[in-house]
């Protein structure tokens, strides 16, 4: 089967540190390993997995730019039209929307990755979402910011609805993300966050948690690549100094070898924190941590309850400001969890082969003339 995968213009695949583009690249490699003819459309700086044809597109410097995503259709239309299936994983879904209704266009589907299910869409057919929480938002028209704190109200836009979105959660490379092989012990009472520096990710919640648990260390690992990242990075450094939080450690992910460094942080942390304040469609960094045998402590809304197996892989808690003490109590229970079994169950649920097979079934469904 000849398959087109659209990465989108925001960042390359794999991305510099974190992001859904990790999944796009891994899916391309997995499909190619199964013998399919895979064409990946991704910005400059991208790297093609073995056996994958890479077609370069413009780079949006971290921003979703529909015009840049449409470049794929303008320049590579002949390649796209020769494919058996077109799978748009970009934030704008511009390729699917641009080609919708075109005579003789190959079957198309798209994945609403991240929080982009909050964005209005004209093309409603053949959508895939990442979790049951995202599906609820898609079929009801509820935004990803529904019920969030008041400062996020401007983002609470009605995105319209999708009639029959399929759910295919992300996976990750279980051969790359694994427990430490060096014999290094895990750090005691050390909680790790890996992701964007932004209030929507619950960083203020982590600072509040650090204030009431001075006996724990909290590592905030990120790389401020873009203007909004740099703004919030500076803000949180100032906040930590203002609050005199000596147990907050900022860790800047390096420009080179960042994925291996990120893996080493997962391997040594006592637990991974992700107190996201919006309805996050998935938590890719959370399953990366679990592949390393690391317990997770996630928000009790969005995809968190679908990822966490309570009392087995971690816990979920409310991100309401008055609920910080509940997170502090959960930290006490984390060391009782069995790290090897966390890894074992994560491989069963989240190895890349799981979503790969799910997408292959959807591709065949489309090729047989069946839509949803």
C-alpha positions in Angstrom: 0.0 0.0 0.0 1.3 3.5 -0.8 0.5 5.8 2.2 1.0 9.6 2.5 1.5 10.9 6.0 1.2 14.6 6.5 3.3 16.0 9.4 2.3 19.6 9.2 4.4 22.8 9.3 4.7 23.4 13.0 7.9 21.5 13.8 10.0 18.7 12.2 9.6 15.0 12.8 11.0 13.9 15.1 10.5 17.2 17.0 13.4 18.8 18.9 12.2 17.7 22.3 8.5 16.7 22.7 5.3 16.8 20.7 3.0 14.7 18.6 5.3 14.7 15.6 7.3 12.0 17.5 4.3 9.7 16.8 4.1 10.7 13.1 7.7 9.7 12.5 7.4 6.5 14.4 4.2 5.6 12.6 5.9 6.2 9.2 8.8 3.9 10.2 6.5 1.2 11.5 4.4 1.2 8.4 7.5 1.0 6.2 8.8 -2.0 8.3 5.6 -3.8 7.4 6.5 -3.4 3.7 4.3 -0.4 2.8 5.5 2.4 0.5 5.4 5.4 2.9 5.7 9.0 1.9 6.2 11.5 4.8 5.6 15.2 4.2 7.4 17.2 6.9 9.3 20.5 7.4 13.0 21.0 6.9 15.1 19.5 9.6 13.0 16.3 9.6 14.6 12.9 9.4 13.1 9.9 7.6 12.9 6.5 9.3 14.5 3.7 7.3 12.5 2.9 4.1 10.4 6.1 4.2 10.4 8.7 1.4 10.7 12.2 2.9 9.3 15.2 1.1 10.3 18.5 2.6 7.8 21.3 3.4 8.1 24.8 4.9 8.7 25.3 8.6 6.2 27.2 10.7 8.5 27.7 13.7 6.2 26.1 16.2 3.0 27.6 14.8 0.2 25.9 13.0 0.0 27.7 9.6 -2.7 26.4 7.3 -1.1 28.1 4.3 2.2 26.3 4.8 0.4 23.0 5.2 -1.4 23.6 1.9 2.0 23.8 0.3 1.9 20.0 0.3 -1.0 20.0 -2.1 0.4 22.8 -4.3 3.8 21.2 -4.8 3.2 17.4 -4.3 -0.2 16.9 -5.7 1.0 14.3 -8.2 2.6 12.3 -5.4 -0.5 12.5 -3.3 -2.8 11.5 -6.1 -0.8 8.3 -6.7 -1.2 7.2 -3.1 -3.7 4.6 -1.9 -4.4 6.5 1.3 -3.8 10.0 2.5 -3.4 10.4 6.3 -3.3 14.0 7.5 -1.8 14.3 11.0 -1.1 18.1 10.8 -2.7 20.6 13.2 -4.6 22.3 10.4 -5.9 19.3 8.4 -5.4 21.6 5.4 -4.5 18.8 3.0 -7.7 16.9 3.6 -9.8 20.0 3.5 -8.1 21.2 0.3 -8.5 17.9 -1.5 -12.0 17.2 -0.3 -14.3 16.8 -3.3 -11.5 16.5 -5.8 -12.3 14.0 -8.5 -10.4 10.7 -8.2 -8.7 11.8 -4.9 -7.5 8.8 -2.9 -9.3 7.9 0.3 -8.4 10.3 3.1 -8.5 10.4 6.9 -7.1 12.7 9.5 -6.0 12.6 13.1 -7.0 15.5 15.4 -3.9 15.5 17.4 -3.2 17.5 20.6 -5.8 20.1 21.4 -6.5 20.9 17.7 -9.9 19.3 18.1 -10.8 22.7 19.5 -10.3 24.2 16.0 -13.4 24.4 13.7 -13.3 22.0 10.7 -15.2 22.0 7.5 -14.4 18.4 6.6 -16.2 16.2 9.0 -15.7 12.8 7.5 -13.1 10.1 8.5 -11.8 11.7 11.6 -9.7 10.0 14.3 -9.2 11.2 17.8 -6.8 10.1 20.5 -9.0 9.2 23.5 -12.5 8.8 24.6 -12.3 12.2 26.3 -11.4 13.7 22.9 -14.2 11.8 21.3 -16.7 13.3 23.8 -15.5 16.8 22.8 -15.7 16.0 19.1 -19.3 14.6 19.1 -20.7 17.2 21.5 -18.9 20.3 20.2 -17.3 20.9 23.6 -14.0 22.7 23.5 -10.8 21.5 25.1 -11.0 24.4 27.5 -14.5 23.5 28.9 -14.5 23.8 32.7 -10.9 25.2 32.8 -10.0 28.1 35.0 -11.3 31.6 34.0 -8.1 32.8 32.5 -8.5 30.3 29.6 -12.1 31.4 28.8 -11.0 33.2 25.5 -9.9 29.8 24.2 -13.3 28.2 24.9 -14.6 28.3 21.4 -17.2 25.9 20.1 -15.4 23.7 17.5 -18.4 22.2 15.8 -19.1 18.5 15.9 -17.9 15.3 14.3 -20.5 12.5 13.6 -18.5 9.3 14.1 -14.8 9.9 15.1 -12.8 6.7 15.6 -10.5 6.5 18.6 -6.9 5.5 18.0 -4.6 6.4 21.0 -0.9 7.2 20.4 1.8 4.7 21.0 5.6 5.0 21.3 8.8 3.1 20.7 9.1 0.5 23.5 12.6 -0.4 22.3 13.9 3.1 22.7 11.9 4.0 25.9 12.9 1.4 28.5 14.1 1.1 32.1 17.8 1.9 32.8 20.2 -0.7 31.7 23.2 0.8 33.5 22.0 -0.3 37.0 21.6 3.3 38.2 19.1 3.6 41.0 16.1 5.8 40.8 16.3 9.1 42.6 14.3 9.2 45.8 11.4 11.7 46.2 12.0 13.3 42.8 9.1 14.2 40.5 9.6 15.0 36.9 7.7 17.2 34.4 8.7 17.2 30.7 6.8 19.4 28.3 6.0 23.0 27.3 6.5 25.8 29.8 2.9 27.2 29.9 0.2 27.7 32.5 -2.2 25.4 30.6 0.2 22.5 31.4 -0.3 23.1 35.2 3.2 24.4 36.0 1.7 26.7 38.7 0.2 23.6 40.2 3.6 22.0 40.4 5.0 25.1 42.1 2.2 25.0 44.7 2.9 21.3 45.2 6.6 22.0 45.7 5.7 24.6 48.4 3.9 22.1 50.6 6.3 19.2 49.9 9.8 20.7 50.5 11.0 17.1 51.1 10.5 16.3 47.4 12.5 17.6 44.4 10.6 18.8 41.3 12.4 18.8 38.0 11.0 21.0 35.2 12.5 19.8 32.0 11.9 21.7 28.8 13.6 23.6 26.0 12.1 27.1 25.3 12.3 27.0 21.5 9.7 29.7 20.6 8.7 33.1 21.8 5.8 32.0 24.1 8.1 29.2 25.5 10.8 31.8 26.3 8.3 34.1 27.9 6.9 31.5 30.3 10.4 30.0 31.0 11.5 33.5 32.2 8.2 33.9 34.2 8.6 30.5 36.0 12.3 31.2 36.9 11.1 34.5 38.4 8.3 32.8 40.3 10.5 30.2 41.8 12.9 32.8 43.0 10.0 35.0 44.3 8.5 32.0 46.2 11.9 30.9 47.4 11.4 27.3 46.2 14.7 25.6 46.6 13.3 22.2 45.6 12.5 23.3 42.0 15.2 22.3 39.5 15.0 23.7 36.0 16.6 21.3 33.4 17.1 22.6 29.9 16.9 19.8 27.4 19.9 19.9 25.1 19.9 20.8 21.4 21.6 17.5 20.5 20.6 14.0 21.7 17.6 15.4 23.6 15.5 12.3 23.2 18.1 10.1 24.9 18.5 12.8 27.7 14.7 12.9 28.1 14.7 9.1 28.4 17.4 9.2 31.1 15.3 11.6 33.1 12.3 9.3 32.9 14.4 6.3 34.0 15.7 8.0 37.2 12.6 9.9 38.3 10.5 8.6 41.2 7.4 9.7 39.3 6.2 11.7 36.3 3.8 14.7 36.8 1.4 16.1 34.2 -1.3 18.3 35.9 -2.7 19.6 32.6 -5.5 22.1 33.1 -7.4 21.7 29.8 -9.0 18.5 28.4 -5.8 17.1 27.0 -6.5 14.7 24.1 -3.5 12.4 25.1 -0.3 12.4 27.1 2.6 11.2 25.0 5.2 12.0 27.5 3.2 10.1 30.2 3.4 6.9 28.2 7.1 7.4 27.4 7.7 7.6 31.2 5.6 4.5 31.8 7.6 2.6 29.2 10.6 3.4 31.4 8.8 1.8 34.3 8.1 5.2 35.9 4.8 5.8 37.8 2.7 8.7 36.6 0.5 11.3 38.4 -1.9 12.9 35.9 -4.9 15.2 35.8 -8.3 13.5 36.5 -9.8 15.0 33.4 -9.0 14.6 29.7 -7.2 11.5 28.8 -5.5 11.1 32.2 -8.0 8.5 33.6 -7.7 6.5 30.3 -3.9 6.3 30.5 -3.5 5.6 34.3 -4.5 2.3 35.7 -5.2 3.3 39.3 -3.1 1.7 41.9 -1.1 0.0 39.1 0.7 2.6 37.1 -0.1 5.7 39.1 -2.9 8.1 40.1 -5.1 10.9 38.8 -6.0 14.0 40.8 -8.0 17.2 40.3 -6.1 20.3 39.1 -8.4 22.6 41.1 -6.2 25.0 43.1 -7.7 23.7 46.3 -6.8 20.1 45.5 -3.0 20.5 45.7 -2.9 18.6 49.0 -4.4 15.6 47.2 -1.4 15.5 44.9 0.9 15.7 47.9 -0.9 12.7 49.5 -0.6 10.8 46.2 3.2 11.3 46.2 3.3 9.2 49.4 1.7 6.3 47.6 3.9 6.3 44.5 6.8 4.3 45.9 4.5 1.4 46.6 3.9 0.8 42.9 5.8 -1.9 41.0 8.0 -0.3 38.3 8.6 -3.6 36.3 4.9 -4.2 36.0 4.3 -0.6 34.9 6.7 -1.2 32.0 5.1 -4.5 31.1 1.6 -3.2 31.0 2.7 -0.1 29.1 4.3 -2.2 26.4 1.1 -4.2 26.0 -1.1 -1.1 25.8 1.1 1.6 24.1 3.8 -0.1 21.9 3.8 1.5 18.4 2.5 -1.7 16.9 -0.8 -1.2 18.6 -1.8 2.1 16.8 0.0 0.9 13.6 -2.4 -2.1 13.3 -5.4 0.1 14.2 -4.5 2.5 11.3 -3.9 -0.3 8.9 -7.4 -1.6 9.6 -8.8 1.9 9.0 -6.8 2.3 5.7 -8.2 -1.0 4.4 -11.7 0.1 5.4 -11.3 3.2 3.4 -9.8 1.4 0.4 -12.9 -0.9 0.5 -15.1 2.2 0.1 -16.3 2.4 3.7 -16.3 5.8 5.4 -17.3 7.0 8.8 
